[in-house]
Amino acid sequence: MPRRRQRVEQVTFSGMAHKGQAIGRTEEGMVVFAQGAVPGDKAMVRLLRKRKGTWQGHVEELLFPSPHRTEPACQHFGVCGGCKWQNYAYLQQLKEKEQSVHDSMQRIAGLDSIPLLPILGADPVYQYRNKLEYSFSAKRWRTREEIETSGTFSEEGALGLHPPGNFQKVVELETCWLQQELTNDIRNFVGDFARKNAYSFFDPLQHTGFLRNMILRNTLAGEWMVVLSFAYEDEARRIALLDALADRFEDIVSLHYVINEKKNDTLFDQEIICYQGAPTIVESLDNLHFQIRPKSFFQTNTRQAKVLYDQVRFLTDIQQEDVVYDLYCGLGSITLYLARDCHQIVGIEEVEDAIKDAHINAANNGVANARFFCGDVRNLLGDEDFLKLPKPDIVITDPPRAGMHEEVVEQLIGLAPRQIVYVSCNPATQARDIKLMSGHYRVEQLQPVDMFPHTAHIENIASLRRI
Ligand SMILES: C[S@@+](CC[C@H](N)C(=O)[O-])C[C@H]1O[C@@H](n2cnc3c(N)ncnc32)[C@H](O)[C@@H]1O
């Protein structure tokens, strides 16, 4: 069937939409979203798909570049989905994020006055991640130019990151700017080893192939953890690769593997086996030491984690006699940060390994007034035995992107702490939850922190005071 010809229209871009795509209008006024454009650009855009009256477009030719454009550091920019805003000046990125928090609080939370503090930017803006998950795929992503200039090519697979919105194919990376330089040496070493020794890469559609994923974590002091995920056991090949990796990189102090035979890549329900070295790496923040296991959540930008936690501490009106709850506490980082300032602190987290770490972290840091409970926040806050604990004067809550369950919001209102400090990586769900609490709590301060330069992700702290 002949393909319908797609229209190409002139579009003027004026802002960023919530998923990090630029938003603009054609001369006729049609709304167009496009990846890679920045506000202020005028471009010829191919209109690809229409949905709910708006178009998804692809920039064909830049007619007038925005003054807010900047040179991306990465050779894979525009193809790889890792960081989509590298061509957008960092100060503008910050303004965009600040505005986005403002808009969520106005539109979703329905706030009349918005006590928004200036966003705290990150430094450095490259190589800031302490964790990256690379994928192996039998299907390498090819750019339009590659397809147009090559005839046929062999299917050699790829090790890298996914292109935007495509979870089957992978962009083969040479240099990634998200994590410290060793990330590239380790990834490229594993890729070369695998190809030289004819290891097969996972095919997410056929569920075939040996190598699936590789997680790299590092600390500021230069300790590295590697978790290699295999689709099935092939002992000789697994050991050959793990040994080669351990021999080559002395900075890998914690080497793990997992045999994941499931259809999806998630590892929370899989046994991760420590192959060599220590089972954890240790990060230090503000004279506190945190040991981190492969499954435990730790804020992904370590330097900004300190900025975030310092702000949480600053915004929390804590007294020495207070009882504090830290909901969704991970391995207890905020818990231990605040334990020094209060009488007792209670952390809740559903990942067992994180709670194990939290107990050890408390002991290692000489913190005796922190208690940890493993379970779903919703279940624990509704549990008779748990409710025998002293009621909280202050609650810190730091849920995942989906925000808090409605029942948790009600439980919090019932507990009636005098202050709730709500840390969120998704201001839209945070604003939704704030609205649910609006009859009981007023927002006294909002402090956005940029944890993820060159992406649309925003972290925001909201301090809520009981009315
Ligand atoms: C955004 S992280 C915050 C962690 C911690 N506050 C920190 O700064 O490191 C959210 C945490 O909530 C945990 N979690 C997610 N859903 C949960 C639930 N329903 N009940 C308890 N913990 C949950 C996750 O495992 C993760 O550790």
The ligand as a Gaussian input file, in Angstrom:
#p B3LYP/6-31G(d) Opt

LIG

0 1
 C       11.744000       8.059000      45.999000
 S       12.355000       6.709000      46.956000
 C       12.766000       7.548000      48.435000
 C       13.812000       6.917000      49.279000
 C       14.468000       7.739000      50.361000
 N       13.599000       8.712000      50.971000
 C       15.741000       8.403000      49.844000
 O       15.792000       9.639000      49.728000
 O       16.689000       7.678000      49.547000
 C       10.875000       5.864000      47.297000
 C       11.043000       4.613000      48.129000
 O        9.747000       4.109000      48.419000
 C        9.752000       2.695000      48.374000
 N        8.341000       2.309000      48.165000
 C        7.632000       2.378000      47.024000
 N        6.357000       2.061000      47.248000
 C        6.235000       1.796000      48.576000
 C        5.151000       1.433000      49.419000
 N        3.934000       1.302000      48.929000
 N        5.391000       1.274000      50.729000
 C        6.648000       1.405000      51.229000
 N        7.714000       1.764000      50.475000
 C        7.510000       1.961000      49.170000
 C       10.733000       2.389000      47.260000
 O       11.251000       1.095000      47.390000
 C       11.796000       3.469000      47.456000
 O       12.815000       3.031000      48.312000

